[in-house]
Amino acid sequence: MKLTLLLFLSISLVTISCQQEYYSLEDYPDVSKIDAHFHIYNGESSAVELAAKDNFRLLVINTFSAECDRVYSANEVLNKEKRLHLDNFEYTTTFCLDNWDDENWTNKTISWIDSCLEEGAVSVKVWKNIGMEFRDKNGKIVMIDHPKFDSIFSHLTELKIPLVAHLGEPRDCWLPIDEMVTSNNRGYFTSHPEYHMYLHPELPSYEEQMMARERMMRKNPELTFIGCHLASLEWSVDEIARFLDDFPNAAVDMSARMGNLFYQTLQDRERVRNFFISYQDRILYGTDMAERESTSPEDLYARMQRDWSRDWEYLVSDNPMTSRFIEGEFNGLKLPRQVIDKIYRHNTIKWYGGFD
């Protein structure tokens, strides 16, 4: 009788210990989470309230991906959202490249950044048009290590403000469509041939994009740097690890690259799992979802629930899974609770600040 009782107690303790070490699918609504890469492109946003239904807060990224007027209008919207949702919302600013060849461009840009930071922005974003699209008056592509950026990045370093950067593209971008690894990459570059670098061999290569970024970071070793989309090293967790080892002030977000993680998990689950555990302080959860004028609240929330619940299952369980992004079945990573808490919340607060 005593032996049976001891065995029961031992099994119960092991069960409780496992429950404490890992989250379950059912824990999803109860865990405080942050989507650290979200976009809002409309004036009357419902995203923050919708996110709260799933216990998410939002860090919204402003991007110079169109005309400069959009940067200004988006900044006004995000500033308003911050005032309305002090505890559940943070945002980045960005800067325009208009009048690049003007000798006063740098000083004016720093003044703009300072005004945005004073209003409440927690970071500054640069986008892939640097290195892939934007040209100076002589028609030369401007790369991220251009000396004209030096004063800006030095200023951010002095202020201890992070630079969040989408530089380059997934390595698939330099391949033919039918050789790309994930279906979301095939879809995006089919729809956006202007960014499909395989079609534009006259533009800088993938390697040139990555080298320009590394030169910039070596010039600014104290700059806090957050690489969007797994820092465009999505094809190899080993390459992301090398990047993080080389640059101790850098972190990466996972946004829009889940397909690449699924693909690598299918190939070698333990390698991917070990990467997440080893670099648990340097990885931020994010999705790259966007609320636009044409997006209804119902459609937006349906996508939030679809993507957020899928990613939660992948990260907290070892369930067999499939994805529209790749062919084949893979198992979730089942990361420890402390790793999940860092990826979903603590790391965003640590690297960006805010969310007080």
Secondary structure, DSSP 8 states (H G I E B T S, - for coil): -HHHHHHHHHHHHHHHHHHHHS--GGGGGGS-EEEEEEEEESSS--HHHHHHHTTEEEEE----SS-HHHHHHHHHHHHHHHHH-TTTEEEEEE---TTTTSTTHHHHHHHHHHHHHHHT--EEEE-THHHHT-B-TTS-B--TT-GGGHHHHHHHHHHT--EEE--S--GGGGS-GGG-S-HHHHHHHHH-GGG-GGG-TTS--HHHHHHHHHHHHHH-TT--EEEHHHHT-TT-HHHHHHHHHH-TTEEEE-TT-HHHHHHHHHH-HHHHHHHHHHTTTSEE----EEEETT--HHHHHHHHHHHHHHHHHHHH---EE--TTSSS-EE-----HHHHHIIIIIHHHHHH----
